Amino acid sequence: MILNRNEELVVPAPALSPSYDPWDPLRSIRQHGKHVLTSVEMTVSNLCNMRCEHCAVGNTLVTVEPEKLPLAIMLKRLDEVKNLETISITGGEPTFNKATVQDYIIPILKYARERGIRSQINSNLTLDLARYEDIAPWLDVMHISWNYLNEDDFYAVGFVRSAHSVGRGTAARMYDRMMDNTIKLSKGGLFVSAETMINYRTHEKLGGIHQLIHEMGCQRHEVHPMYHSAFAANLPKISLEQLRKSIHHLLDVRKKDLWMLFGTLPFFACNEQEEDQVLIRRLRTEPNVTVRNDPDGRNRLNVNLFDGQVFVTDFADEPTQGNIMHDGLDAIFDRWTHHPLHTRFNCFCDTASCCGPNLLVADAYYQDVDFKLRKAK
């Protein structure tokens, strides 16, 4: 037991595990009977040392970024969120600027730890180890992207959108540092969750990628299909059949002691296709496998710390829903729940533990389907 800064007793949360994933909106909708704001994501940097072809926020990346809002404004807005359970910090590369680490990231993480809420940072882990070690004592989840079998994959993917040429040797050194940092942080006890996107480059490589993630000591392997946004808008889209095949293969060869978390899958218990039902049954019965409902727009908002704008997703495909300079986050979320886009997809099947498709999934594969008229098979 610990006391927070208001001298209130804070009960330590249980360890993250397949049975406890506080980012999943399924927990909050079952607890409150409706979607409520329990998670806040903050964009703290638009700088990055990479330009990955699949980057979902690639169009927002810059070489010189403006000043951020005072941290006190963000902490005040977090204080006001009644049911806050998790925060996430994202970019760009959040740790690119050391001043951002010291002046924003660490204070936000300390705030979260003091309040008893869970925290995550999305990083590429290609910078010096020291800045990640500074963060580690206050952090619950270090979330990284891992879509590579080797340096060649990393080089081919990571600098496609770069404005200047990046040599293969430079990329290889970054790849080695990323792998070394992951191994050292994992050995040091940090929960490292490596995410792989299923796309045209990776869908036949998932088994080998999974083996590398296991060897690096990561505590979780996340797998998400790639949907088209920002830099990825014009990349080839793989078929539902290719997705099913790649997931089955991964489940065949995976290390069963490693937590596998699938997210934003386009397969639902109300689908008619028998091949979808077979895959869903398998995902439900495999040990150490979970399927997370997408938090964006359900129990999470994203705050841009440069201008205060609030979005329902860090992809920013939808217009801003408000601004923390004059709106509380709970009020913004309540306003979002009455938005036509929210009401269009606000379906929930308790039996199937399913909150339906998010906007990207629906636009990619189910444009003419009303999921609220369907039932689990």
DATAVEN-V654582 format. One record per pair of residues at least 24 apart in sequence whose C-alpha atoms are under 6 Angstrom apart, sorted by the first residue. I is the first residue (numbers start at 0). J is the second residue. D is the distance in Angstrom with one decimal. If there is no record, write none. Layout:
# DATAVEN-V654582
i->I j->J d->D
i->I j->J d->D
This chain:
# DATAVEN-V654582
i->3 j->113 d->5.1
i->3 j->114 d->5.9
i->23 j->291 d->5.7
i->23 j->292 d->5.7
i->24 j->294 d->5.6
i->24 j->298 d->5.5
i->34 j->297 d->5.8
i->34 j->298 d->5.9
i->35 j->298 d->5.4
i->36 j->298 d->4.5
i->36 j->299 d->5.7
i->37 j->82 d->5.2
i->37 j->83 d->4.2
i->37 j->84 d->5.2
i->37 j->298 d->5.4
i->38 j->83 d->5.8
i->38 j->84 d->6.0
i->38 j->85 d->4.7
i->38 j->86 d->5.5
i->38 j->298 d->5.9
i->38 j->299 d->4.5
i->39 j->86 d->4.9
i->39 j->299 d->5.4
i->39 j->300 d->5.2
i->39 j->301 d->5.9
i->40 j->86 d->5.5
i->40 j->87 d->4.4
i->40 j->88 d->5.7
i->40 j->301 d->4.5
i->41 j->88 d->5.0
i->41 j->301 d->5.6
i->41 j->302 d->4.8
i->42 j->89 d->4.9
i->42 j->90 d->5.1
i->42 j->303 d->4.9
i->42 j->304 d->5.9
i->43 j->90 d->5.8
i->43 j->304 d->5.7
i->44 j->90 d->4.6
i->44 j->91 d->5.2
i->44 j->93 d->5.3
i->45 j->90 d->5.6
i->45 j->91 d->4.5
i->46 j->91 d->5.0
i->47 j->91 d->5.0
i->47 j->92 d->4.8
i->49 j->157 d->5.8
i->49 j->158 d->5.8
i->50 j->157 d->5.6
i->50 j->158 d->4.8
i->50 j->160 d->5.0
i->50 j->161 d->5.2
i->51 j->156 d->5.5
i->51 j->157 d->4.0
i->51 j->158 d->5.4
i->52 j->156 d->5.9
i->52 j->159 d->5.5
i->52 j->230 d->5.6
i->53 j->230 d->5.7
i->53 j->231 d->4.5
i->54 j->230 d->5.5
i->55 j->228 d->5.3
i->55 j->229 d->5.2
i->55 j->314 d->5.8
i->56 j->229 d->5.7
i->56 j->314 d->5.6
i->57 j->229 d->5.6
i->57 j->230 d->5.4
i->58 j->229 d->5.5
i->67 j->304 d->5.6
i->67 j->305 d->4.3
i->68 j->304 d->5.7
i->68 j->305 d->5.6
i->80 j->329 d->5.9
i->84 j->116 d->4.9
i->85 j->116 d->5.3
i->85 j->117 d->4.6
i->85 j->118 d->5.7
i->86 j->118 d->4.9
i->87 j->118 d->5.7
i->87 j->119 d->4.6
i->87 j->120 d->5.7
i->88 j->120 d->4.7
i->89 j->121 d->5.1
i->92 j->122 d->5.7
i->108 j->137 d->5.6
i->109 j->137 d->6.0
i->124 j->177 d->5.0
i->125 j->173 d->5.4
i->125 j->176 d->5.7
i->125 j->177 d->4.5
i->140 j->190 d->5.1
i->140 j->191 d->5.9
i->141 j->191 d->4.8
i->142 j->191 d->6.0
i->142 j->192 d->4.8
i->142 j->193 d->5.9
i->143 j->193 d->4.9
i->144 j->193 d->5.6
i->144 j->194 d->4.7
i->145 j->193 d->5.9
i->145 j->194 d->5.7
i->145 j->195 d->5.3
i->146 j->195 d->5.2
i->148 j->208 d->5.6
i->182 j->215 d->4.9
i->185 j->216 d->5.6
i->190 j->218 d->5.8
i->191 j->217 d->5.0
i->191 j->218 d->5.7
i->192 j->217 d->6.0
i->192 j->218 d->6.0
i->192 j->219 d->4.6
i->192 j->220 d->5.8
i->193 j->220 d->5.1
i->193 j->221 d->5.9
i->194 j->220 d->5.9
i->194 j->221 d->4.3
i->194 j->222 d->5.6
i->195 j->222 d->4.9
i->196 j->222 d->5.8
i->196 j->223 d->4.9
i->196 j->224 d->5.2
i->196 j->225 d->5.4
i->197 j->224 d->4.4
i->197 j->225 d->5.7
i->198 j->225 d->5.6
i->202 j->245 d->5.5
i->205 j->249 d->6.0
i->206 j->249 d->5.3
i->219 j->257 d->6.0
i->219 j->258 d->4.8
i->219 j->259 d->6.0
i->220 j->259 d->5.0
i->221 j->259 d->5.9
i->221 j->260 d->4.6
i->221 j->261 d->5.7
i->222 j->261 d->4.8
i->223 j->261 d->5.9
i->223 j->262 d->5.1
i->258 j->287 d->4.9
i->259 j->288 d->4.8
i->260 j->288 d->5.9
i->260 j->289 d->4.9
i->260 j->290 d->5.7
i->261 j->290 d->4.7
i->262 j->290 d->5.6
i->262 j->291 d->4.9
i->263 j->293 d->5.8
i->268 j->375 d->4.8
i->268 j->376 d->6.0
i->269 j->373 d->6.0
i->269 j->374 d->5.1
i->269 j->375 d->3.9
i->269 j->376 d->5.4
i->346 j->371 d->5.4
